[in-house]
Amino acid sequence: MALLSDITVNGRVIPAATIALEAQNHPAPRGKPGAAWMAAARALALREILVQKARALGLVPAPQEVAPGQMETDDEALIRQVLEASVAPEPVDEASLRAFYDADPGRFRAPPLWEAAHILIPAAPGDGTARQAARALAERLIAELAACPERFAALAAEHSACDSRRAGGSLGQIGPGDTVPEFEAVLRSLPVGAIAPEPVESRFGFHVLRLDARAEGAVLPFAAVAPRLRAAAEKAAWVRAARAFADRLAAEASVTGIRLAGA
């Protein structure tokens, strides 16, 4: 089984050049460039098997819009259609969903809420000099607050570029998604009442951050999470059924140049 050679699927040739082009969509581990080629060859072989099955069933391509202004190709439509026609996932067992929830209800909580304050030292993302200066100032403010934490409001009023400076830096009550990810990550781990020991870097600059209060979300009842659990279980069941269907077709196909077993 040589790399960079044609493969055939039930007598239809997939040229090596086509596989090489597809390989760009399959990242390979460092030092194993052949892995991308093999993954691309398997993907193209499996697509060809599915398209051939669709045609054998007499399906006619009916492309659908997959994004604004972007339609499926005929082959993509045939693959979707043959899977819709042939894949029958096992129904979701409601009792198993309940058992999954009951095993650890604490995993299913409403989003947490935080009360926080910050001092924003602004710096544009591409301005290295400004960002270095902003970090240095933020570090000096953190050192000053370590000795005199009650000066937070005054330092916010003096230095912060955020409108919250008028409220002593207070952001009020915020939840997941209300701030940039870097900010939120620190809020999740910072002890209540503490000031982050290092400036928090974001695209806006550097933040001196204090967490004033944290309210963990309440455990959600089963009825509230059941639709989400059901959707996830249905998706997993469909993936298992689709994989089994593709494996059966691959086992029945005559393929040369690539091994599909376990692909």
C-alpha positions in Angstrom: 0.0 0.0 0.0 2.1 2.9 -1.3 1.5 6.6 -0.5 0.8 9.0 -3.4 -0.8 6.3 -5.6 -4.3 6.0 -7.0 -6.9 4.0 -5.2 -10.0 2.3 -6.6 -13.4 1.8 -5.1 -15.5 -0.8 -6.8 -13.5 -0.2 -10.0 -13.7 3.6 -9.8 -10.3 5.3 -9.7 -9.6 8.1 -7.2 -6.4 9.8 -8.5 -3.5 10.4 -6.2 -3.6 14.1 -7.0 -7.2 14.3 -5.7 -6.1 12.5 -2.5 -3.1 15.0 -2.1 -5.5 17.9 -2.4 -7.9 16.4 0.2 -4.9 15.7 2.5 -4.7 19.5 3.3 -7.9 19.1 5.3 -6.4 16.3 7.5 -3.8 17.6 10.0 -1.0 15.0 10.7 1.1 14.5 13.8 4.5 16.1 13.6 7.0 13.8 11.8 4.2 11.7 10.2 3.2 13.5 7.0 1.9 10.2 5.5 -0.9 10.2 8.1 -2.7 13.1 6.4 -2.5 11.3 3.0 -3.9 8.0 4.5 -6.7 9.9 6.3 -7.6 11.7 3.1 -7.5 8.5 1.1 -9.8 6.7 3.6 -12.2 9.7 3.6 -12.4 9.9 -0.1 -12.9 6.1 -0.4 -15.7 6.2 2.1 -17.4 9.1 0.4 -17.2 7.2 -2.9 -18.8 4.1 -1.3 -21.7 6.2 0.1 -22.2 8.0 -3.2 -22.3 4.7 -5.1 -24.8 3.3 -2.6 -27.0 6.3 -3.0 -27.0 5.9 -6.8 -27.7 2.2 -6.5 -30.8 3.1 -4.5 -31.9 5.4 -7.3 -31.5 8.6 -5.3 -31.3 11.9 -7.2 -29.2 14.7 -5.7 -31.3 17.3 -4.0 -28.8 19.9 -2.6 -29.7 21.9 0.4 -28.4 25.2 1.7 -25.8 24.5 4.5 -25.0 28.2 5.1 -26.2 31.5 3.7 -25.4 31.4 0.0 -23.7 28.0 0.3 -25.3 24.9 -1.2 -24.3 21.2 -0.9 -22.5 19.7 -3.9 -24.4 16.8 -5.6 -22.2 14.3 -3.9 -22.7 15.9 -0.5 -26.4 15.8 -1.1 -26.3 12.1 -2.1 -24.4 11.2 1.0 -26.9 13.1 3.3 -29.8 11.5 1.5 -28.4 7.9 1.6 -27.7 8.3 5.3 -31.2 9.7 5.9 -32.7 6.8 4.0 -30.6 4.0 5.5 -29.5 4.9 9.1 -32.0 4.0 11.8 -30.6 4.8 15.2 -31.9 3.0 18.3 -34.5 5.1 20.1 -33.4 6.9 23.3 -34.3 5.2 26.5 -35.8 7.7 28.9 -34.9 5.5 31.9 -31.2 5.7 30.9 -31.4 9.5 30.7 -32.9 9.6 34.2 -30.2 7.2 35.5 -27.5 9.4 33.9 -28.9 12.5 35.6 -29.4 10.8 39.0 -25.8 9.5 39.1 -24.6 13.1 39.7 -27.2 15.9 39.6 -24.5 18.3 40.6 -23.2 18.3 37.1 -26.3 20.1 35.9 -26.3 23.6 37.3 -27.6 27.0 36.3 -24.7 29.3 35.3 -22.8 30.9 38.2 -22.9 34.6 38.9 -20.0 36.8 40.0 -19.7 40.3 41.5 -16.4 41.7 40.4 -14.4 44.9 40.0 -11.5 45.8 37.7 -9.1 48.4 36.7 -8.5 48.4 32.9 -5.2 49.7 31.7 -5.8 49.9 27.9 -3.4 48.9 25.1 -4.1 48.0 21.5 -3.4 44.3 20.6 -0.7 45.1 18.1 1.1 47.8 20.0 3.9 46.0 21.8 5.3 49.1 23.5 1.9 50.1 24.8 1.1 46.6 26.1 4.4 46.4 27.9 3.8 49.7 29.6 0.2 48.7 30.4 1.4 45.4 32.0 4.0 47.3 34.1 1.4 49.8 35.4 -1.1 47.0 36.2 1.7 45.2 38.1 2.5 48.3 40.1 -1.2 48.8 41.0 -1.5 45.2 42.2 1.6 45.7 44.3 0.1 48.8 45.8 -3.2 47.1 46.5 -1.5 44.2 48.2 -0.4 46.7 50.8 -3.5 48.9 50.8 -6.5 47.0 49.2 -9.0 49.7 50.3 -7.5 52.0 47.6 -9.0 49.9 44.8 -11.8 52.4 44.1 -9.5 55.4 44.1 -7.0 53.7 41.8 -9.9 52.6 39.5 -11.1 56.2 39.3 -7.6 57.4 38.5 -6.4 54.8 36.1 -9.2 52.7 34.6 -10.3 53.2 31.0 -13.6 51.4 31.7 -16.8 53.3 32.6 -16.9 51.2 35.7 -14.3 53.6 37.2 -17.2 55.9 38.2 -18.4 53.0 40.5 -15.0 52.2 41.9 -14.3 49.7 39.2 -17.4 47.6 40.1 -18.9 45.6 37.3 -21.9 44.6 39.3 -23.3 41.1 38.8 -22.0 39.3 35.7 -22.3 35.7 34.4 -20.7 33.5 31.8 -20.3 35.2 28.5 -20.6 38.7 29.9 -16.8 39.2 29.8 -13.9 38.1 27.6 -12.8 34.5 28.2 -9.5 35.4 29.8 -11.4 37.5 32.4 -14.0 34.8 33.0 -11.3 32.1 33.5 -9.8 34.0 36.4 -13.2 34.7 38.0 -13.9 31.0 38.1 -10.7 30.2 40.2 -10.1 33.4 42.2 -11.0 33.2 45.9 -13.8 35.6 47.0 -12.4 38.9 48.2 -9.1 38.4 46.5 -7.3 40.5 43.9 -5.7 38.5 41.1 -2.0 38.3 41.8 -1.1 38.9 38.1 -2.6 41.3 35.5 -5.3 39.6 33.4 -4.5 40.2 29.7 -7.2 40.6 27.1 -7.5 42.2 23.7 -8.4 45.5 25.6 -5.2 45.6 27.6 -4.5 44.5 31.1 -7.0 44.2 34.0 -6.5 44.4 37.7 -9.3 42.1 38.9 -11.0 41.6 42.2 -13.7 39.1 42.9 -16.2 40.4 45.5 -18.8 37.6 45.5 -19.6 34.3 43.8 -23.0 32.5 43.6 -22.8 29.0 42.3 -25.8 28.1 40.1 -28.5 26.0 41.6 -28.8 22.3 40.6 -31.3 22.1 37.7 -34.2 19.6 38.0 -34.3 16.7 35.6 -37.1 18.2 33.6 -35.0 21.2 32.8 -32.0 19.2 31.5 -33.9 16.3 29.9 -34.2 18.0 26.5 -30.5 18.6 26.3 -29.6 15.1 27.5 -32.1 13.6 25.0 -30.6 15.6 22.1 -27.1 14.5 23.0 -28.2 10.9 23.3 -30.0 11.0 20.0 -27.0 12.5 18.3 -24.7 9.8 19.8 -27.1 7.1 18.7 -27.2 8.4 15.2 -23.4 8.6 15.0 -23.2 4.9 16.1 -25.7 3.8 13.6 -24.1 5.8 10.8 -20.7 4.4 11.6 -22.1 0.8 11.6 -23.8 1.4 8.2 -20.6 2.8 6.7 -18.6 -0.1 8.1 -21.0 -2.6 6.5 -20.7 -0.9 3.1 -16.9 -0.7 3.4 -16.7 -4.4 4.3 -18.7 -5.2 1.1 -16.8 -2.9 -1.2 -13.8 -3.8 -3.4 -11.2 -1.3 -2.5 -7.5 -1.3 -3.7 -4.7 1.0 -2.6 -6.0 1.7 0.9 -7.2 -0.4 3.8 -10.6 0.8 5.3 -10.8 -1.7 8.2 -11.0 0.4 11.4 -10.9 3.7 9.5 
